[in-house]
Amino acid sequence: MLVDYLRHEAPGQAGFKVTGIALTPPGGTGRLTFHWEGANPRTDGGTYVHPVTG
């Protein structure tokens, strides 16, 4: 998977710090949870998860 997000860089506006991400694989019913620290995505959209194909 590829996670694509726009960084929150606007001073004076609320942001949030990510510590993990939970995803459900296509055709799956259970969530997979991953540790993901250091991301600071925007709160007004712009975050996408893309499948990796090969």
Secondary structure, 3 states (H helix, E strand, C coil): CEEECCECCCCCCCCCCCCEEEECCCCCCCCEEEECCCCCECCCCCCEEECCCC
